[in-house]
Amino acid sequence: MTEEMQPSYYAVIPANVRYDSRLIPRAILLYGEITALSNKTGQCWASDSYFAKIYGVSERSIQDWLTSLEKCGYIHRYTERKGVRVTKRYLTLLQGTEENFRKGTEENFRKGTEENFRENNTSINNTSTNKKILSSSDEHDRIPLSEIVDYLNLRSGKHYRSTTPKTERFISARVKEGFTADDFKKVIDNKVSEWQGTDMEKYLRPETLFGTKFESYLNQGIDTKRSEAAELAKKNLGF
């Protein structure tokens, strides 16, 4: 992407987006980032790599969040291709959210922040911009607890909560070691493929999967047929 926006000072997240239980939790935050980067027609040209960089996650996670927003009807992804190469991609706000966006920007103009809405060619590697955005979220907010536990529940058929101190402790420890949301999903896929339907199925739980053996689980082989089944399940459900 050659056209990037400088984020405005304010992000707009309407109530219908904030309280939509269908959305991946961090997709709601991403929606606000899209409004902050959008021009006056509600279009955002920022790339997946841009969002991944400022939130400290993989591009795969960003794509998951965008899919969640798109499935719920809040954005549309417009893509032009030349062969297999993407030549243009932008995001458009949908379902009446353009009106909310315009109201938000008008308020910003009244408060003297008009300069924040100018379109420019700011690089996605603009250090001061990235630092400002990252400083607005504490360490806890950057840990994808809900995303990981929701995926575990989806693949295992269980109903663990991401809000328990024990679960948060195990996931936080692995994140501090440098593991990503995609690493957690791979561990879940590996152990579900190996343990589901066996006596070991009872160990498909956060304290076992995300404990001290996490890295060995991540690097183990996986049954090809079951791996294909996992990928199909993720595709069908937007992961």
Summary of the structure (lengths in Angstrom):
residues: 239
radius of gyration: 19.5
end to end distance: 23.9
largest distance: 63.9
contacts: 673
relative contact order: 0.12
helix: 57%
strand: 9%
